[in-house]
């Protein structure tokens, strides 16, 4: 029988709400060594996803801003720190991806791998009836593959 998403997902969920401050989300990301967090509302309904990349993109100037701001060239590290500080005071809802990728619990692992590769996703929410029920990270995916290989006698 082929493995499905629900078999490898983590059920111990860490999530934030759209009203949380980005600074609080950063603390969760750092303390739990995560690369992104699902954003939920009441009853664990998935409404978005906030990644480290979303936060960095909000803090780092675009190419045009970079060219237009000679002051950024003079003290780029100090300016970036200031920009990160200002981003930290914003809400998660302002920076989150409001159209997150996710899979159903019955999705095949081929579907999971395909989505992670095509969308460059490190943590993939598992959603059933609109509610977040788990998350699959790349580590869990590879751990399952290695265990399956060993169990099947190919290792």
N, CA, C and O atoms as a GROMACS GRO file, in nm:
protein
  620
    1UNK      N    1   0.084  -0.118   0.000
    1UNK     CA    2   0.000   0.000   0.000
    1UNK      C    3   0.088   0.125   0.000
    1UNK      O    4   0.189   0.130   0.070
    2UNK      N    5   0.050   0.223  -0.078
    2UNK     CA    6   0.130   0.345  -0.089
    2UNK      C    7   0.106   0.434   0.033
    2UNK      O    8  -0.005   0.444   0.084
    3UNK      N    9   0.213   0.498   0.077
    3UNK     CA   10   0.206   0.588   0.192
    3UNK      C   11   0.130   0.714   0.156
    3UNK      O   12   0.129   0.759   0.041
    4UNK      N   13   0.067   0.770   0.258
    4UNK     CA   14  -0.010   0.894   0.240
    4UNK      C   15   0.041   1.001   0.336
    4UNK      O   16   0.111   0.972   0.433
    5UNK      N   17   0.004   1.124   0.306
    5UNK     CA   18   0.052   1.239   0.383
    5UNK      C   19   0.027   1.225   0.533
    5UNK      O   20   0.114   1.259   0.614
    6UNK      N   21  -0.089   1.175   0.571
    6UNK     CA   22  -0.123   1.167   0.714
    6UNK      C   23  -0.029   1.074   0.791
    6UNK      O   24  -0.017   1.085   0.913
    7UNK      N   25   0.037   0.982   0.720
    7UNK     CA   26   0.127   0.888   0.786
    7UNK      C   27   0.259   0.950   0.827
    7UNK      O   28   0.325   0.900   0.917
    8UNK      N   29   0.298   1.058   0.763
    8UNK     CA   30   0.428   1.118   0.795
    8UNK      C   31   0.417   1.258   0.854
    8UNK      O   32   0.518   1.320   0.888
    9UNK      N   33   0.295   1.310   0.865
    9UNK     CA   34   0.280   1.446   0.916
    9UNK      C   35   0.305   1.452   1.066
    9UNK      O   36   0.284   1.355   1.139
   10UNK      N   37   0.352   1.568   1.110
   10UNK     CA   38   0.364   1.597   1.253
   10UNK      C   39   0.227   1.643   1.300
   10UNK      O   40   0.164   1.728   1.237
   11UNK      N   41   0.181   1.588   1.412
   11UNK     CA   42   0.050   1.628   1.465
   11UNK      C   43   0.063   1.731   1.576
   11UNK      O   44  -0.035   1.794   1.615
   12UNK      N   45   0.185   1.748   1.627
   12UNK     CA   46   0.211   1.848   1.730
   12UNK      C   47   0.232   1.980   1.658
   12UNK      O   48   0.341   2.010   1.610
   13UNK      N   49   0.125   2.060   1.651
   13UNK     CA   50   0.126   2.179   1.567
   13UNK      C   51   0.166   2.306   1.641
   13UNK      O   52   0.127   2.329   1.755
   14UNK      N   53   0.244   2.385   1.573
   14UNK     CA   54   0.278   2.519   1.618
   14UNK      C   55   0.228   2.612   1.509
   14UNK      O   56   0.262   2.594   1.392
   15UNK      N   57   0.149   2.711   1.547
   15UNK     CA   58   0.093   2.803   1.449
   15UNK      C   59   0.081   2.942   1.513
   15UNK      O   60   0.094   2.958   1.634
   16UNK      N   61   0.055   3.040   1.428
   16UNK     CA   62   0.032   3.177   1.474
   16UNK      C   63  -0.100   3.225   1.415
   16UNK      O   64  -0.158   3.161   1.327
   17UNK      N   65  -0.146   3.339   1.464
   17UNK     CA   66  -0.267   3.400   1.408
   17UNK      C   67  -0.227   3.524   1.329
   17UNK      O   68  -0.116   3.574   1.344
   18UNK      N   69  -0.316   3.572   1.245
   18UNK     CA   70  -0.285   3.688   1.162
   18UNK      C   71  -0.267   3.814   1.245
   18UNK      O   72  -0.208   3.911   1.197
   19UNK      N   73  -0.318   3.816   1.368
   19UNK     CA   74  -0.306   3.934   1.454
   19UNK      C   75  -0.178   3.934   1.536
   19UNK      O   76  -0.142   4.036   1.595
   20UNK      N   77  -0.107   3.821   1.542
   20UNK     CA   78   0.019   3.815   1.616
   20UNK      C   79   0.121   3.908   1.552
   20UNK      O   80   0.116   3.935   1.432
   21UNK      N   81   0.212   3.957   1.633
   21UNK     CA   82   0.321   4.042   1.581
   21UNK      C   83   0.427   3.953   1.517
   21UNK      O   84   0.449   3.840   1.559
   22UNK      N   85   0.490   4.005   1.416
   22UNK     CA   86   0.596   3.932   1.346
   22UNK      C   87   0.709   3.899   1.444
   22UNK      O   88   0.769   3.792   1.435
   23UNK      N   89   0.738   3.989   1.536
   23UNK     CA   90   0.843   3.963   1.635
   23UNK      C   91   0.813   3.836   1.715
   23UNK      O   92   0.903   3.757   1.741
   24UNK      N   93   0.687   3.817   1.753
   24UNK     CA   94   0.649   3.696   1.827
   24UNK      C   95   0.665   3.573   1.740
   24UNK      O   96   0.710   3.468   1.787
   25UNK      N   97   0.628   3.584   1.613
   25UNK     CA   98   0.646   3.472   1.519
   25UNK      C   99   0.793   3.440   1.502
   25UNK      O  100   0.831   3.323   1.493
   26UNK      N  101   0.878   3.543   1.496
   26UNK     CA  102   1.022   3.521   1.484
   26UNK      C  103   1.078   3.444   1.604
   26UNK      O  104   1.164   3.358   1.589
   27UNK      N  105   1.028   3.477   1.723
   27UNK     CA  106   1.071   3.404   1.842
   27UNK      C  107   1.034   3.256   1.832
   27UNK      O  108   1.115   3.170   1.867
   28UNK      N  109   0.914   3.228   1.786
   28UNK     CA  110   0.870   3.089   1.769
   28UNK      C  111   0.959   3.019   1.665
   28UNK      O  112   1.006   2.907   1.688
   29UNK      N  113   0.980   3.084   1.552
   29UNK     CA  114   1.065   3.025   1.447
   29UNK      C  115   1.204   2.994   1.501
   29UNK      O  116   1.256   2.884   1.480
   30UNK      N  117   1.262   3.090   1.570
   30UNK     CA  118   1.398   3.073   1.622
   30UNK      C  119   1.404   2.967   1.733
   30UNK      O  120   1.488   2.877   1.729
   31UNK      N  121   1.315   2.977   1.829
   31UNK     CA  122   1.320   2.886   1.944
   31UNK      C  123   1.290   2.741   1.905
   31UNK      O  124   1.344   2.648   1.966
   32UNK      N  125   1.205   2.722   1.805
   32UNK     CA  126   1.170   2.585   1.765
   32UNK      C  127   1.244   2.540   1.639
   32UNK      O  128   1.220   2.431   1.586
   33UNK      N  129   1.333   2.625   1.592
   33UNK     CA  130   1.415   2.594   1.473
   33UNK      C  131   1.329   2.556   1.353
   33UNK      O  132   1.350   2.453   1.288
   34UNK      N  133   1.231   2.642   1.326
   34UNK     CA  134   1.141   2.620   1.214
   34UNK      C  135   1.172   2.721   1.104
   34UNK      O  136   1.235   2.824   1.128
   35UNK      N  137   1.128   2.691   0.983
   35UNK     CA  138   1.148   2.782   0.870
   35UNK      C  139   1.020   2.853   0.830
   35UNK      O  140   1.023   2.944   0.748
   36UNK      N  141   0.908   2.812   0.888
   36UNK     CA  142   0.781   2.875   0.855
   36UNK      C  143   0.672   2.825   0.947
   36UNK      O  144   0.684   2.720   1.010
   37UNK      N  145   0.565   2.904   0.953
   37UNK     CA  146   0.454   2.873   1.043
   37UNK      C  147   0.320   2.885   0.972
   37UNK      O  148   0.298   2.981   0.898
   38UNK      N  149   0.230   2.790   0.994
   38UNK     CA  150   0.094   2.806   0.945
   38UNK      C  151   0.027   2.921   1.021
   38UNK      O  152   0.055   2.944   1.139
   39UNK      N  153  -0.060   2.991   0.953
   39UNK     CA  154  -0.138   3.098   1.015
   39UNK      C  155  -0.282   3.048   1.018
   39UNK      O  156  -0.339   3.011   0.915
   40UNK      N  157  -0.340   3.047   1.138
   40UNK     CA  158  -0.474   2.991   1.155
   40UNK      C  159  -0.566   3.092   1.222
   40UNK      O  160  -0.522   3.187   1.285
   41UNK      N  161  -0.696   3.067   1.205
   41UNK     CA  162  -0.796   3.141   1.281
   41UNK      C  163  -0.869   3.041   1.369
   41UNK      O  164  -0.820   2.930   1.388
   42UNK      N  165  -0.983   3.078   1.422
   42UNK     CA  166  -1.056   2.990   1.513
   42UNK      C  167  -1.069   2.848   1.458
   42UNK      O  168  -1.081   2.827   1.337
   43UNK      N  169  -1.065   2.753   1.547
   43UNK     CA  170  -1.080   2.611   1.514
   43UNK      C  171  -0.974   2.561   1.417
   43UNK      O  172  -0.998   2.466   1.342
   44UNK      N  173  -0.856   2.623   1.417
   44UNK     CA  174  -0.742   2.578   1.337
   44UNK      C  175  -0.767   2.583   1.186
   44UNK      O  176  -0.711   2.503   1.111
   45UNK      N  177  -0.850   2.675   1.143
   45UNK     CA  178  -0.874   2.693   1.000
   45UNK      C  179  -0.751   2.762   0.940
   45UNK      O  180  -0.713   2.870   0.985
   46UNK      N  181  -0.690   2.700   0.841
   46UNK     CA  182  -0.569   2.754   0.778
   46UNK      C  183  -0.606   2.873   0.690
   46UNK      O  184  -0.689   2.862   0.600
   47UNK      N  185  -0.542   2.988   0.718
   47UNK     CA  186  -0.569   3.108   0.637
   47UNK      C  187  -0.442   3.166   0.574
   47UNK      O  188  -0.450   3.261   0.497
   48UNK      N  189  -0.327   3.109   0.607
   48UNK     CA  190  -0.204   3.162   0.550
   48UNK      C  191  -0.082   3.084   0.598
   48UNK      O  192  -0.093   2.987   0.672
   49UNK      N  193   0.034   3.131   0.553
   49UNK     CA  194   0.160   3.072   0.595
   49UNK      C  195   0.263   3.183   0.598
   49UNK      O  196   0.270   3.264   0.506
   50UNK      N  197   0.344   3.188   0.704
   50UNK     CA  198   0.450   3.288   0.719
   50UNK      C  199   0.583   3.216   0.721
   50UNK      O  200   0.608   3.130   0.806
   51UNK      N  201   0.669   3.250   0.627
   51UNK     CA  202   0.802   3.187   0.620
   51UNK      C  203   0.910   3.289   0.653
   51UNK      O  204   0.887   3.410   0.652
   52UNK      N  205   1.030   3.237   0.681
   52UNK     CA  206   1.145   3.325   0.700
   52UNK      C  207   1.166   3.412   0.578
   52UNK      O  208   1.201   3.530   0.590
   53UNK      N  209   1.144   3.356   0.461
   53UNK     CA  210   1.162   3.430   0.336
   53UNK      C  211   1.066   3.548   0.329
   53UNK      O  212   1.104   3.656   0.285
   54UNK      N  213   0.940   3.529   0.371
   54UNK     CA  214   0.843   3.638   0.372
   54UNK      C  215   0.893   3.754   0.457
   54UNK      O  216   0.879   3.871   0.420
   55UNK      N  217   0.952   3.722   0.571
   55UNK     CA  218   1.001   3.824   0.663
   55UNK      C  219   1.122   3.895   0.604
   55UNK      O  220   1.131   4.018   0.608
   56UNK      N  221   1.215   3.819   0.550
   56UNK     CA  222   1.334   3.880   0.488
   56UNK      C  223   1.297   3.969   0.370
   56UNK      O  224   1.352   4.078   0.354
   57UNK      N  225   1.204   3.922   0.288
   57UNK     CA  226   1.164   4.002   0.173
   57UNK      C  227   1.101   4.134   0.216
   57UNK      O  228   1.118   4.235   0.148
   58UNK      N  229   1.030   4.133   0.326
   58UNK     CA  230   0.968   4.256   0.375
   58UNK      C  231   1.073   4.353   0.428
   58UNK      O  232   1.054   4.475   0.423
   59UNK      N  233   1.183   4.300   0.479
   59UNK     CA  234   1.287   4.385   0.539
   59UNK      C  235   1.392   4.430   0.439
   59UNK      O  236   1.447   4.539   0.452
   60UNK      N  237   1.419   4.348   0.342
   60UNK     CA  238   1.527   4.378   0.249
   60UNK      C  239   1.473   4.463   0.135
   60UNK      O  240   1.366   4.436   0.082
   61UNK      N  241   1.548   4.566   0.097
   61UNK     CA  242   1.498   4.653  -0.009
   61UNK      C  243   1.491   4.582  -0.143
   61UNK      O  244   1.568   4.490  -0.172
   62UNK      N  245   1.396   4.625  -0.223
   62UNK     CA  246   1.390   4.573  -0.360
   62UNK      C  247   1.509   4.630  -0.436
   62UNK      O  248   1.577   4.720  -0.387
   63UNK      N  249   1.533   4.578  -0.553
   63UNK     CA  250   1.645   4.625  -0.635
   63UNK      C  251   1.634   4.774  -0.662
   63UNK      O  252   1.733   4.847  -0.654
   64UNK      N  253   1.513   4.821  -0.696
   64UNK     CA  254   1.495   4.964  -0.724
   64UNK      C  255   1.517   5.049  -0.600
   64UNK      O  256   1.577   5.156  -0.608
   65UNK      N  257   1.469   5.004  -0.485
   65UNK     CA  258   1.492   5.076  -0.360
   65UNK      C  259   1.642   5.082  -0.330
   65UNK      O  260   1.694   5.184  -0.286
   66UNK      N  261   1.708   4.973  -0.356
   66UNK     CA  262   1.852   4.963  -0.330
   66UNK      C  263   1.927   5.067  -0.414
   66UNK      O  264   2.016   5.136  -0.363
   67UNK      N  265   1.891   5.079  -0.541
   67UNK     CA  266   1.956   5.175  -0.629
   67UNK      C  267   1.923   5.319  -0.592
   67UNK      O  268   2.007   5.408  -0.603
   68UNK      N  269   1.800   5.342  -0.546
   68UNK     CA  270   1.755   5.476  -0.516
   68UNK      C  271   1.808   5.528  -0.382
   68UNK      O  272   1.812   5.650  -0.360
   69UNK      N  273   1.848   5.439  -0.293
   69UNK     CA  274   1.889   5.480  -0.159
   69UNK      C  275   2.040   5.470  -0.143
   69UNK      O  276   2.092   5.364  -0.110
   70UNK      N  277   2.107   5.579  -0.166
   70UNK     CA  278   2.252   5.577  -0.147
   70UNK      C  279   2.286   5.554   0.000
   70UNK      O  280   2.392   5.501   0.032
   71UNK      N  281   2.195   5.594   0.091
   71UNK     CA  282   2.219   5.572   0.234
   71UNK      C  283   2.224   5.423   0.265
   71UNK      O  284   2.293   5.382   0.359
   72UNK      N  285   2.152   5.343   0.188
   72UNK     CA  286   2.155   5.198   0.211
   72UNK      C  287   2.294   5.144   0.176
   72UNK      O  288   2.342   5.052   0.241
   73UNK      N  289   2.357   5.201   0.075
   73UNK     CA  290   2.490   5.158   0.036
   73UNK      C  291   2.594   5.195   0.141
   73UNK      O  292   2.691   5.122   0.160
   74UNK      N  293   2.574   5.308   0.209
   74UNK     CA  294   2.671   5.355   0.307
   74UNK      C  295   2.677   5.266   0.430
   74UNK      O  296   2.785   5.242   0.484
   75UNK      N  297   2.563   5.218   0.476
   75UNK     CA  298   2.558   5.139   0.599
   75UNK      C  299   2.455   5.028   0.582
   75UNK      O  300   2.353   5.026   0.652
   76UNK      N  301   2.480   4.940   0.491
   76UNK     CA  302   2.378   4.841   0.456
   76UNK      C  303   2.338   4.753   0.573
   76UNK      O  304   2.220   4.720   0.587
   77UNK      N  305   2.432   4.713   0.656
   77UNK     CA  306   2.396   4.626   0.767
   77UNK      C  307   2.310   4.699   0.869
   77UNK      O  308   2.210   4.644   0.917
   78UNK      N  309   2.347   4.821   0.903
   78UNK     CA  310   2.268   4.899   0.998
   78UNK      C  311   2.129   4.927   0.946
   78UNK      O  312   2.032   4.919   1.021
   79UNK      N  313   2.119   4.958   0.818
   79UNK     CA  314   1.989   4.986   0.758
   79UNK      C  315   1.902   4.860   0.757
   79UNK      O  316   1.782   4.867   0.783
   80UNK      N  317   1.962   4.747   0.728
   80UNK     CA  318   1.887   4.621   0.727
   80UNK      C  319   1.836   4.588   0.866
   80UNK      O  320   1.723   4.542   0.882
   81UNK      N  321   1.918   4.611   0.968
   81UNK     CA  322   1.876   4.587   1.106
   81UNK      C  323   1.757   4.677   1.140
   81UNK      O  324   1.661   4.632   1.203
   82UNK      N  325   1.764   4.803   1.098
   82UNK     CA  326   1.653   4.896   1.123
   82UNK      C  327   1.526   4.849   1.052
   82UNK      O  328   1.416   4.856   1.108
   83UNK      N  329   1.541   4.803   0.929
   83UNK     CA  330   1.425   4.757   0.853
   83UNK      C  331   1.364   4.632   0.917
   83UNK      O  332   1.242   4.618   0.925
   84UNK      N  333   1.451   4.541   0.964
   84UNK     CA  334   1.400   4.421   1.032
   84UNK      C  335   1.324   4.460   1.158
   84UNK      O  336   1.220   4.402   1.190
   85UNK      N  337   1.376   4.559   1.230
   85UNK     CA  338   1.309   4.604   1.353
   85UNK      C  339   1.171   4.659   1.320
   85UNK      O  340   1.075   4.635   1.394
   86UNK      N  341   1.160   4.734   1.210
   86UNK     CA  342   1.029   4.789   1.176
   86UNK      C  343   0.934   4.680   1.129
   86UNK      O  344   0.813   4.688   1.154
   87UNK      N  345   0.985   4.579   1.061
   87UNK     CA  346   0.903   4.465   1.017
   87UNK      C  347   0.853   4.387   1.138
   87UNK      O  348   0.740   4.337   1.138
   88UNK      N  349   0.936   4.376   1.241
   88UNK     CA  350   0.901   4.299   1.361
   88UNK      C  351   0.776   4.354   1.429
   88UNK      O  352   0.706   4.279   1.497
   89UNK      N  353   0.747   4.482   1.412
   89UNK     CA  354   0.630   4.542   1.474
   89UNK      C  355   0.504   4.528   1.392
   89UNK      O  356   0.395   4.566   1.437
   90UNK      N  357   0.516   4.476   1.272
   90UNK     CA  358   0.398   4.455   1.188
   90UNK      C  359   0.326   4.327   1.230
   90UNK      O  360   0.378   4.250   1.311
   91UNK      N  361   0.207   4.306   1.175
   91UNK     CA  362   0.134   4.184   1.210
   91UNK      C  363   0.166   4.073   1.110
   91UNK      O  364   0.206   4.099   0.996
   92UNK      N  365   0.148   3.952   1.154
   92UNK     CA  366   0.168   3.835   1.069
   92UNK      C  367   0.079   3.845   0.945
   92UNK      O  368   0.122   3.811   0.835
   93UNK      N  369  -0.043   3.892   0.963
   93UNK     CA  370  -0.137   3.905   0.852
   93UNK      C  371  -0.087   3.994   0.740
   93UNK      O  372  -0.124   3.975   0.624
   94UNK      N  373  -0.003   4.091   0.773
   94UNK     CA  374   0.050   4.182   0.672
   94UNK      C  375   0.156   4.114   0.583
   94UNK      O  376   0.172   4.152   0.467
   95UNK      N  377   0.226   4.015   0.636
   95UNK     CA  378   0.337   3.954   0.563
   95UNK      C  379   0.309   3.812   0.513
   95UNK      O  380   0.378   3.764   0.424
   96UNK      N  381   0.210   3.747   0.569
   96UNK     CA  382   0.186   3.606   0.537
   96UNK      C  383   0.145   3.587   0.391
   96UNK      O  384   0.095   3.679   0.326
   97UNK      N  385   0.167   3.467   0.343
   97UNK     CA  386   0.113   3.426   0.213
   97UNK      C  387  -0.032   3.386   0.241
   97UNK      O  388  -0.057   3.288   0.311
   98UNK      N  389  -0.125   3.462   0.186
   98UNK     CA  390  -0.267   3.437   0.212
   98UNK      C  391  -0.325   3.323   0.129
   98UNK      O  392  -0.442   3.288   0.144
   99UNK      N  393  -0.244   3.265   0.042
   99UNK     CA  394  -0.288   3.152  -0.041
   99UNK      C  395  -0.186   3.039  -0.026
   99UNK      O  396  -0.115   3.006  -0.121
  100UNK      N  397  -0.180   2.979   0.094
  100UNK     CA  398  -0.076   2.879   0.118
  100UNK      C  399  -0.102   2.748   0.043
  100UNK      O  400  -0.216   2.708   0.019
  101UNK      N  401   0.007   2.683   0.008
  101UNK     CA  402  -0.002   2.549  -0.049
  101UNK      C  403  -0.028   2.452   0.066
  101UNK      O  404   0.020   2.472   0.177
  102UNK      N  405  -0.103   2.348   0.038
  102UNK     CA  406  -0.130   2.245   0.137
  102UNK      C  407  -0.172   2.118   0.065
  102UNK      O  408  -0.200   2.119  -0.055
  103UNK      N  409  -0.175   2.010   0.141
  103UNK     CA  410  -0.224   1.883   0.087
  103UNK      C  411  -0.331   1.828   0.179
  103UNK      O  412  -0.340   1.864   0.296
  104UNK      N  413  -0.413   1.739   0.122
  104UNK     CA  414  -0.512   1.665   0.201
  104UNK      C  415  -0.438   1.549   0.269
  104UNK      O  416  -0.331   1.510   0.224
  105UNK      N  417  -0.494   1.494   0.376
  105UNK     CA  418  -0.428   1.384   0.446
  105UNK      C  419  -0.410   1.258   0.360
  105UNK      O  420  -0.322   1.176   0.388
  106UNK      N  421  -0.492   1.242   0.257
  106UNK     CA  422  -0.484   1.123   0.172
  106UNK      C  423  -0.392   1.143   0.052
  106UNK      O  424  -0.380   1.054  -0.033
  107UNK      N  425  -0.326   1.258   0.043
  107UNK     CA  426  -0.236   1.283  -0.069
  107UNK      C  427  -0.121   1.182  -0.068
  107UNK      O  428  -0.072   1.144   0.038
  108UNK      N  429  -0.080   1.142  -0.185
  108UNK     CA  430   0.033   1.048  -0.196
  108UNK      C  431   0.163   1.122  -0.164
  108UNK      O  432   0.169   1.245  -0.171
  109UNK      N  433   0.265   1.046  -0.131
  109UNK     CA  434   0.394   1.108  -0.104
  109UNK      C  435   0.458   1.162  -0.231
  109UNK      O  436   0.542   1.252  -0.225
  110UNK      N  437   0.419   1.109  -0.346
  110UNK     CA  438   0.464   1.166  -0.473
  110UNK      C  439   0.408   1.307  -0.488
  110UNK      O  440   0.478   1.398  -0.531
  111UNK      N  441   0.282   1.325  -0.452
  111UNK     CA  442   0.220   1.457  -0.456
  111UNK      C  443   0.289   1.552  -0.359
  111UNK      O  444   0.316   1.667  -0.393
  112UNK      N  445   0.318   1.504  -0.240
  112UNK     CA  446   0.388   1.584  -0.139
  112UNK      C  447   0.524   1.629  -0.193
  112UNK      O  448   0.557   1.747  -0.188
  113UNK      N  449   0.602   1.534  -0.244
  113UNK     CA  450   0.736   1.566  -0.296
  113UNK      C  451   0.727   1.663  -0.413
  113UNK      O  452   0.804   1.758  -0.421
  114UNK      N  453   0.632   1.639  -0.503
  114UNK     CA  454   0.616   1.726  -0.620
  114UNK      C  455   0.586   1.869  -0.576
  114UNK      O  456   0.644   1.964  -0.630
  115UNK      N  457   0.496   1.886  -0.480
  115UNK     CA  458   0.460   2.020  -0.436
  115UNK      C  459   0.578   2.087  -0.366
  115UNK      O  460   0.604   2.206  -0.387
  116UNK      N  461   0.650   2.012  -0.283
  116UNK     CA  462   0.765   2.069  -0.214
  116UNK      C  463   0.872   2.116  -0.313
  116UNK      O  464   0.934   2.220  -0.294
  117UNK      N  465   0.892   2.039  -0.418
  117UNK     CA  466   0.993   2.076  -0.517
  117UNK      C  467   0.946   2.193  -0.603
  117UNK      O  468   1.017   2.293  -0.616
  118UNK      N  469   0.829   2.180  -0.662
  118UNK     CA  470   0.781   2.284  -0.753
  118UNK      C  471   0.760   2.418  -0.686
  118UNK      O  472   0.790   2.523  -0.744
  119UNK      N  473   0.711   2.416  -0.564
  119UNK     CA  474   0.680   2.540  -0.492
  119UNK      C  475   0.791   2.583  -0.397
  119UNK      O  476   0.780   2.686  -0.330
  120UNK      N  477   0.898   2.504  -0.391
  120UNK     CA  478   1.012   2.533  -0.302
  120UNK      C  479   0.966   2.548  -0.156
  120UNK      O  480   0.998   2.646  -0.088
  121UNK      N  481   0.892   2.449  -0.112
  121UNK     CA  482   0.833   2.450   0.022
  121UNK      C  483   0.912   2.357   0.114
  121UNK      O  484   0.942   2.244   0.078
  122UNK      N  485   0.944   2.407   0.232
  122UNK     CA  486   1.015   2.326   0.331
  122UNK      C  487   0.920   2.264   0.432
  122UNK      O  488   0.948   2.158   0.488
  123UNK      N  489   0.805   2.330   0.455
  123UNK     CA  490   0.706   2.281   0.549
  123UNK      C  491   0.570   2.291   0.482
  123UNK      O  492   0.528   2.399   0.441
  124UNK      N  493   0.502   2.178   0.470
  124UNK     CA  494   0.376   2.170   0.395
  124UNK      C  495   0.261   2.135   0.488
  124UNK      O  496   0.258   2.026   0.546
  125UNK      N  497   0.165   2.227   0.503
  125UNK     CA  498   0.049   2.198   0.589
  125UNK      C  499  -0.037   2.085   0.532
  125UNK      O  500  -0.050   2.068   0.411
  126UNK      N  501  -0.096   2.009   0.623
  126UNK     CA  502  -0.192   1.905   0.587
  126UNK      C  503  -0.327   1.954   0.639
  126UNK      O  504  -0.343   1.981   0.758
  127UNK      N  505  -0.425   1.964   0.549
  127UNK     CA  506  -0.554   2.025   0.580
  127UNK      C  507  -0.667   1.929   0.547
  127UNK      O  508  -0.669   1.866   0.441
  128UNK      N  509  -0.762   1.919   0.641
  128UNK     CA  510  -0.882   1.838   0.618
  128UNK      C  511  -1.003   1.924   0.651
  128UNK      O  512  -1.014   1.978   0.762
  129UNK      N  513  -1.094   1.937   0.556
  129UNK     CA  514  -1.214   2.021   0.573
  129UNK      C  515  -1.178   2.164   0.614
  129UNK      O  516  -1.247   2.224   0.696
  130UNK      N  517  -1.070   2.216   0.558
  130UNK     CA  518  -1.027   2.353   0.584
  130UNK      C  519  -0.946   2.372   0.711
  130UNK      O  520  -0.890   2.479   0.733
  131UNK      N  521  -0.939   2.268   0.795
  131UNK     CA  522  -0.869   2.277   0.923
  131UNK      C  523  -0.731   2.215   0.916
  131UNK      O  524  -0.712   2.109   0.857
  132UNK      N  525  -0.634   2.283   0.976
  132UNK     CA  526  -0.498   2.233   0.985
  132UNK      C  527  -0.494   2.114   1.079
  132UNK      O  528  -0.534   2.125   1.195
  133UNK      N  529  -0.447   1.999   1.030
  133UNK     CA  530  -0.440   1.880   1.116
  133UNK      C  531  -0.297   1.828   1.130
  133UNK      O  532  -0.271   1.741   1.212
  134UNK      N  533  -0.205   1.882   1.050
  134UNK     CA  534  -0.067   1.836   1.057
  134UNK      C  535   0.022   1.918   0.966
  134UNK      O  536  -0.023   2.006   0.894
  135UNK      N  537   0.150   1.885   0.973
  135UNK     CA  538   0.246   1.951   0.885
  135UNK      C  539   0.355   1.852   0.849
  135UNK      O  540   0.396   1.770   0.932
  136UNK      N  541   0.400   1.859   0.726
  136UNK     CA  542   0.508   1.772   0.680
  136UNK      C  543   0.628   1.859   0.650
  136UNK      O  544   0.619   1.954   0.572
  137UNK      N  545   0.740   1.827   0.711
  137UNK     CA  546   0.862   1.898   0.674
  137UNK      C  547   0.952   1.802   0.597
  137UNK      O  548   0.929   1.681   0.594
  138UNK      N  549   1.053   1.856   0.536
  138UNK     CA  550   1.141   1.774   0.453
  138UNK      C  551   1.209   1.665   0.534
  138UNK      O  552   1.229   1.554   0.484
  139UNK      N  553   1.243   1.695   0.658
  139UNK     CA  554   1.307   1.596   0.743
  139UNK      C  555   1.219   1.474   0.765
  139UNK      O  556   1.265   1.361   0.757
  140UNK      N  557   1.090   1.498   0.794
  140UNK     CA  558   0.997   1.387   0.814
  140UNK      C  559   0.980   1.307   0.687
  140UNK      O  560   0.967   1.185   0.690
  141UNK      N  561   0.979   1.376   0.575
  141UNK     CA  562   0.964   1.308   0.446
  141UNK      C  563   1.082   1.213   0.423
  141UNK      O  564   1.062   1.096   0.392
  142UNK      N  565   1.204   1.263   0.440
  142UNK     CA  566   1.322   1.179   0.417
  142UNK      C  567   1.335   1.069   0.522
  142UNK      O  568   1.378   0.958   0.491
  143UNK      N  569   1.299   1.100   0.645
  143UNK     CA  570   1.303   0.998   0.751
  143UNK      C  571   1.211   0.882   0.714
  143UNK      O  572   1.249   0.765   0.728
  144UNK      N  573   1.092   0.913   0.666
  144UNK     CA  574   0.997   0.809   0.626
  144UNK      C  575   1.054   0.727   0.509
  144UNK      O  576   1.044   0.604   0.509
  145UNK      N  577   1.113   0.794   0.413
  145UNK     CA  578   1.169   0.724   0.298
  145UNK      C  579   1.282   0.629   0.340
  145UNK      O  580   1.291   0.517   0.291
  146UNK      N  581   1.366   0.675   0.432
  146UNK     CA  582   1.477   0.591   0.479
  146UNK      C  583   1.425   0.472   0.558
  146UNK      O  584   1.476   0.360   0.542
  147UNK      N  585   1.324   0.494   0.643
  147UNK     CA  586   1.266   0.384   0.719
  147UNK      C  587   1.200   0.283   0.625
  147UNK      O  588   1.212   0.162   0.644
  148UNK      N  589   1.131   0.333   0.526
  148UNK     CA  590   1.064   0.246   0.431
  148UNK      C  591   1.166   0.162   0.354
  148UNK      O  592   1.147   0.043   0.330
  149UNK      N  593   1.274   0.227   0.316
  149UNK     CA  594   1.381   0.156   0.244
  149UNK      C  595   1.441   0.046   0.331
  149UNK      O  596   1.463  -0.066   0.284
  150UNK      N  597   1.467   0.077   0.457
  150UNK     CA  598   1.523  -0.022   0.550
  150UNK      C  599   1.424  -0.134   0.576
  150UNK      O  600   1.460  -0.252   0.578
  151UNK      N  601   1.296  -0.098   0.598
  151UNK     CA  602   1.192  -0.195   0.627
  151UNK      C  603   1.168  -0.288   0.508
  151UNK      O  604   1.144  -0.408   0.527
  152UNK      N  605   1.176  -0.235   0.388
  152UNK     CA  606   1.154  -0.315   0.268
  152UNK      C  607   1.275  -0.400   0.230
  152UNK      O  608   1.270  -0.477   0.134
  153UNK      N  609   1.384  -0.385   0.307
  153UNK     CA  610   1.503  -0.467   0.282
  153UNK      C  611   1.592  -0.415   0.172
  153UNK      O  612   1.674  -0.490   0.119
  154UNK      N  613   1.578  -0.289   0.137
  154UNK     CA  614   1.662  -0.232   0.032
  154UNK      C  615   1.779  -0.154   0.088
  154UNK      O  616   1.854  -0.093   0.011
  155UNK      N  617   1.798  -0.154   0.220
  155UNK     CA  618   1.900  -0.067   0.280
  155UNK      C  619   2.013  -0.136   0.336
  155UNK      O  620   2.104  -0.072   0.388
   0.00000   0.00000   0.00000
